[in-house]
Amino acid sequence: MTRDTARKTIAGQLMWWWFNRPENLHLFVVDTSDGVVGYAILSCDEERAWLTAGLLPSARGRGLGATVFRWLTQRAQAMGLRPSLEVLLSNEPARRVYRNLGFINTIQRGKIMIMEKR
């Protein structure tokens, strides 16, 4: 993900939640010794925390994504919410990470799989 793509993704996520549920949006920056390499978002409703994150290509493949989602999962559970996420069916590397973190497939909607931590 390029920096421009990351900015556009964050902007899109923020716009919907800001206008619909601003009190339930938690935005985090993924900052490493290499600088800012991504973002993480918890967007919460009454029973779920929807986890979203993105990393620059240079930050992928080193376990950082798993660390970010593990941290988001812990935050969601500490808030008493069920961690949930959406992932493209074609994104097998991400789906593998989520499965390894204990997420299971719950609903398929077209090319998207909703996964939840049980």
N, C-alpha and C positions, 0 to 999 in steps of 0.2 A: 504494500500500500504506500503510495507516495504521500508526501506531506499534504499536497492539495487534495488528494482523495480522502485522507484522514480528516481534514478540515470540513470537507463537504459532508462526509458521513456524520461527523459530530453535529454539524449544523442541522442536518435533516432530523437526527434523533432529538436534538434539543428543541427544535421548533414544535414538534408534535407534543412532547411532554410539557414544554413550557406553557403552551396555550391550554392544555387539558388538565395537567396535574403538576403544576410547578412545585408544590410542596413535597412531592414524592420523587424528585429527580436528584440523583447523586452522581456527580461527574468527577472523575479522577484522571490525573495525568500519569502516564507510565514514564518515570524519569530514572535513567540509569547513569552509570559513569560515562556513557556515550552521549548523554543528553536525553531530551524527550524523544521517545521512540514509539509512543502510542497513547491510547486513551482507554478508559474503562467507564462504563455507565451502569448504574443500578436504577432502573425505572420501576417503581413499585405500585402495585394496586392493593386491594384489600387482603389478598392471601398470597400473592406471588411477588417475587423480585425478578424482573427480567434482566438478565445479564447480557451485556454487549461489550465487546472490546475489539480493538484493531491495533496491529503492530506494523511498523515499517518493515519492508522485506529484509532489511539488514538485521533486524532484531528477531527474526523467526528462526526456528530450528534449533534453538538453544535451551528450550524448556521454559522460556519466559512466559509464553502464552498460558501454559499449565499453571504457573505460579500466579499469574493474574487471575485466572478463573478460580483457582483454589481460594485466593484471598476474597474475591467477590462472593463466592459461595459462603464463606465463613461470615462475612458481613451480613448477607441476606438471612442466614440462619440465626445470627445474633439478634436480628430485628424480628424474629418469629415468623419469617416468610419462607415460602417454598421457592428455592432457586429454579428458574426456568430459562430456557434460551431457544432461539430459532437458529437453524443452520441449513445451508443449502445441501441437498442430498449429494451433490457432486463434490462437496468439500470433505473428502474422506480424511485428510490429515486432521482437520478440526474435529470431526466426529469421533475419531480415534482418541484424541485428547479428552474429549468430554466423556466418552465411555470409560476411559481409564480413571476419571475423577468420580465415577459413580453415577453419571447421568444415564437415563434410559429413554428410548424412543417412546413417545406417548401418542402423538397425532401427526399424520402426514397431510400436508395441504399443498397439493401440486408438487413443486420442486423443493418445498421447504419441510423440514422435520422439526417438530417441537420436541424438545428433550427436557426432562425434569430430574432433579436430584431427589431420590427417595430415601 
